[in-house]
């Protein structure tokens, strides 16, 4: 029995990045032998075990053979005579197919370390095209390592396009697509993930609502980049520097999907695209089974982002109605999320990346005024039943109106 550290732990150590999880491959053993030594089996489809002390994962060396469609159509074979090289050969990228012995020696039959040095994302073998999920994984690694100047090898890019054209991506489950997308949204450069998917045709298959935005013009006065798809990725780039929250990044990504519904004869104007986009956002989130909290913020941002851009023009009663609608009383964090997504929308435009966005602070200040009126104070003053709600609203409108009269919003580029 021989054990080797493999995958991301080896790769990240060579890149001098923090190592989070350590995975191991065991060659020359059986499930019975592993359990006799105290390892706990956790794998159902193939033999994976937890170490009795470290709780790290140890998998028996295995091979895979395609026998169906989609990512799950595989026959997995594990036996003591499966070699380390055979196990590494089934992996996606050469940089993930490097093993390390206990004394630190590298076993690198597919030249992954060389590709690390060259900053290349290259598939290990022609078996890459047997698993459509790998298209998304490559896009995710491109997003994760873009700041290190990684690029996709030309032959891998070609293969990804061929896989998309074959129709295999349509067999991916919603859970798998969202899992890779959610991970990509936590990367340094999540916009790269969606650009890579578009380059190989996968964005049209998996995220048609986003792909449809490319080629749709917006008014040059407000959008010097003109193309709505380009603006979308620029806004995602901007918001990623403002927030690490997946909720905020996802909401920014899809805030403009309603522009794809604008009749061409009305271009480049997109009046009412926020409300129009609600059904598209709902459909996308339902199709990918996006978690409710992430979906809900996306719906709010889609509907109200244009209103935030003109927040200083809104009267107090409209602002209180907005706060009621987005439920800041129970979910006060939403104000900060909405402020950031709107700022990213305003600054995610060619030549406007560094503009001031005072609307964000205005929104925060007005919200703080409204929140200063408590339900307890109204009840203590003797109001009961339905009158509590009415009095709360009245007091909130009053305090916000007084605050607005004292505030001044600096001039800015208002989309």
N, C-alpha and C positions, 0 to 999 in steps of 0.2 A: 504493500500500500504506500502510495506517494501522494503528498498534498502540495498544491500550488496556489498561491495567491493569483487571482486573475481579474480581468475586466477593469472597471473604473478605478479601483484602488491603485492599480499599477499605473494606469494612464495618468491619473491626477498627481501621483507622486512624481512622475517623470516631468510633468508640467509645473511642478512646485506649487500645486494647488492644495488646499485642505482636503484630506481624505476623510469622507464621512462614513462610508460603509465598506466593509471588507468581505469579499466573496471568495470562496475557495473551490477548487476542483480536486476531486479525489480519483486517482487512477489505480486500478488493480484491486478494487474492493467490491464488496457486495452489500446489499441492504442489511442482511443478517449480521455481517461482520461490523457494520457501522453501529447497529443497535446494541450489539454485545459490548461495544466500547463506550456505551452511554449516550450516543447521539440520538436525538429525538427526531423521528421522521415527520416532515410537514408537507412534503410534496405529494400531490395526488396523481398528476399526469406523468411525473418522472421523479426519481429518488433525490430529494433534497432534505437535508438534516440540519438541525441546530446543534452546535457544539455544547456539551454539557456545562461548560463554565463560561465561555465568552459569549455564547448565544449567537455567534456569527454563523452564516449559512455555508454549508458544505454540500456540494452537489457531485454525485457520481458522474464521471466522464460519460458523455453520451453523443450519439449521432442522431440526425433527423432526416427523414425522407418525405418528400411531398407526396400526398396521396389524395388531395382534395382541393377545395377552393378556400380562399381567405387565409387568415393568419393561423387558424386552428386546424387546417387540413394537413396534419403531419403525423407520421409514425415515428415515435421516439424509441431508440434502442440504447440500452445501457447494459454493459457487461464488463467484467474485469479485463478483457482484452481490448477494450476501446482505448486508443492512445490519446495522449494529451494533444497532439497535433490534430487528430480527428475532431476532438472536442472544440479546439480553437477555430477550426475551419468552418464550423457552423455559425460562427458569430457574424455580426453585421459589418463592422468596420475594422480595418487593420489596427487602428489605435485602441480598439477594445479587445484585440485578440493577442495580447501579450501576457505571458505568465511569468511568475517569479518564484524561485525556489526559496526554501527557508533561509539560506545564507545570502540571499539577495541577487543571485544570478538571474538574468533574463533569458527566457525562452521565447523567441520571436520569429517563428517560421514564416510569417507573412509580412515582415518588415514594417511592423507598426511603429517602432521607435523612429525609423527613418521618416515615416510620414508625419510623426509628431514634430520632428525637426523641420520638415518642409511645410508644416501647417496645412496638411492635406487630409480631407475626409474621403477615404477610398474604401470601396467594398472589398471584402476578403476574397470572395469567389463568385462564380456564376450562380451559386445557390442563393445569393442575395435576393434574386427576383422571385423566390418562392414564397416570400413573406411580405405582403403589401404594407404591413405596419412599419417596415423599415424605411419606407419613403418618409413617413412622419418622423421617425427617429433621426434620420439624417438631417432633416430640416431643424429638428430640435437641437441637435448638436451644433449645427451651423449657428443657431441663435445663441447658444450657450458660450461658444468659443469665438464669436465674431470679434470680440475685443482683443483677442490674441492673433487676429489676422488669419484665421483658418478659412479655407475655401474648399468647395466640393470639387473633387477630381472630375475632369471632363468625362471620362468613361462612366463614372458613377452617375453624373448628371444625365447622361444619355440613357442609362439603364433605368433611372427613375422615371423619365419621360415615357419610355417604352412600357413600364409597368402600369403607369397611369392609363395609357392608351389601350392596354389590354382589358381594362374594366375590372381588374382585381380589387381596386380600392373600394368599390361599391359593396364588397363583402365584409368590410371592416365593421365591427360592432360600434354602436354609439359610445359605449363605455371606453373602448380602447382609443377612439379618436379624441374624446374629451380628456382622457388621462394624459395623452401626449401633449395636447394643446394646453392644458392647465400647467404642465411642467414647463412648456415653452414660454408661457406668460410670466413665469418667475425668472426667466433668463435676463442677462444684462441687456440683450438686444432682441426682444420678442418680435419686433417688426421683421427681422430676418427670417424667422420661421414662416411667416405668411408670404414673404417675397419668394422664398425657395419653393414653397408649394405652388405659387403662381407660375414660376419659371418652368416647372415640369408638368403643369396642367392640373395638378391635384387640387388647387384652390377652387377651381370651377366645379369639381366633383364633390368636395367635402364642405366647402363654404361658398356656395353660389351667391349668397346675399352680399358677401364682401367682394367676390370676383366681379360681380355685375357693376360695381362702382367705377372700375377702371374704364376710362374713355368717356365718362359722363362729366361735362363741364359745369363749373360753378362760376359766378360773376368774378371777373378778373380783379375788380376793385377790392373785393374782400379776400379773394383766393388767387394770388399771383401765380400759384402753381397750376391753377385751373382744373386739372384732373382730380376728381373726387377720390379715386383710389389712391393716388399719390398723397393727397391730403390725409387720408385715413392712416396710412403708414407713418406719415410725419407726426401726426397727433399721438400715435402710439409710442413713437420714439420719445416725444416730449414728456408724456405722462410717466414713462418708465424712469425718467430722471426725477420726477416729483413724488412717486409713490411705488412701493413694492407690492401693494395689494393686488391680488388677482382680480378682485371685484372691480377696482378702479380701472385697471388696464383693459379688461374685457369690455366694460361699458364704453370706454373711449374708442375701442376698436370698432364697435358696431353702431355708434351713435348716429351715423349718417346713412344707414342702409335704406331709409325711406326715399332718398334721392333717386334710387334706381326705379322708382315707381312714377317719377315725373314724366308726363308725356313729352316726347322729343320737341314738339312745337313750342313748348314753354321754356326750354333750355335758354340760357343758363340759370334762370330763376327756379327756385324749388320751394315755393310757398307751401307751408303746411307739411313739410317732409318729416317733421318730428312725429306728429300724430300718425301720419301715414306709415311710418316705419314700425309702429308698435306691433302690428300683426306679423311682420317679418321677424322681429326679435323673438316674439313668442314662438313662432314656428321653428326658428333655429334652435332655441333653447330646449324646446320639447324634443326635437329630433336628436339632439346630442345629449339630452338628459343633464343639462346644466343644473347645478345645485340652485335651489330656490333663492337663496340670499344673493347669489351672483346675478341670477336672472332679474330679480326685482330691482336692483340698482341699475342694470342695463335698461330696463323699461323706463325708469324715472329719468335717466340721463337722455335717452332717446327723445322722450316727450318734451323735456323742459330745457334742454341745453341752450336753445336760442333765447329763451326768456331770461336766462341768467346773463347773457351778453347785454341785455338791456335792463338789467335789474334796477338801475337807478331811476328808470322811468315808470316803475310800477308803483301804484298807490298802496297804502298800508293794508287796505282790506284784501287786495289781490295777493300781497305777500303772505298774509296770515292764511289765506285759502291755500296757497302753495305749501306752506309749512304743514297745514293739516293733511294735504294730499300726500305728502312724502313722509308724514308721521315722524317729524323730528322730536316730538314730545317723548316718544318711547325709543327712538333710534337717532339720537342727536349726532352720532358719527356721520350720518348721511350728508350733513351740510358740508363737512370738510371734503368728503368724497366728491360731491357735486361741484364744489368750488375747484377742485383739482382737475376734474375731467373737462370742465368748461375752460379753464385756463389752457389746458393742453390743446383743446379744439381751436382756441383763438391764436395760440402761438405756433401751432403745427401747420404753418403756411410759409411758403417760400419768401425769405427776406424778413419775416416777422417773428422769427424764433426768439428774439430778445426783447420784444415789446413788453411794456408794463400791462398788468391785468388787474386794475384796481377793483373791478367788479367782484373778484373773489373776496377781498377784505370787506367790501360793502355788504356782501351777502352774509359773511360771518358776523359782522357787527349788528345787522338788523336781526339776525337770528338770536343773538345773545340778548337783545332787548326784549324780544318776544318771550324768551325763556325765563326772563326775570319775573314774569307774572306767574305765580304758582296757584295750583288748584286749591291747596290748603288755605291760602290767604282768602280766596273767594268763599270757601265754605265757612271759615272763621267769621266772615262778615255776615253770615246768616243766610246765604243763598242755598237753595236746596233743589234737588231733582234736575229737571231740564234747564232751570234757570242758572245753574252752575255753569253749564256749557256756554250759554248765551253771554253771561257776564265775563267769563274768561275771554271769549272772543272780543267782546267790547273793549276790555282793558288792554288786551294785546294790541288791538288796532290803534288805540289811543297812544300807548307808549311808543309804538313803532312810528306813528305819524309825527309825534313830537321829536323823536330821534332823527327822522329823515329831514325835518326842517333845519336841524342843526348840523347835518352832515353835508359835505361837499365831495363830489366825486371828481377826481382829476380827469382831464381829457385823455382819451385813449382811443386806440383803433377798435371800434365796435363792429364786429362782423354782423 
